[in-house]
Amino acid sequence: MKPSAQKHNSDYPSARKIRRACENELYRTVKRLGIYIAKDRITQAEKLYFQKVILNLQWIHENFSNRKLLSDWWDENLSAEIAELWEVDRNKLCTAFRDAFGG
């Protein structure tokens, strides 16, 4: 295989990379919401996000380059639970996540 082809055929990310990505994405989402969310609620949301990503890792890895599809997955599978946990409007949360994630 050519080196350029190997670049696009990557292995699954480590648990550490996944956890850090989840933390960063939620941090950016909170910044775009422009409201205060308690640290313990953010931590709970990060754990929930990490667990859902691990459970769907194969699908997420296969679609890693399609930000819109991944944002749609987040809306369907996580937004309701995180909106309830953070006591925010789900539509505003979804919009903030898409802005932060790029989907």
Protein Blocks (a to p, Z undefined) as FASTA:
>chain_A
ZZklmmmmcccddfklmmmmmmmmmmmmmmmnopacdfklmmmmmmmmmmmmmmmmmmmm
mmmmmmklmmmmmmmmmmmmmmmmnopafklmmmmmmmmnoZZ
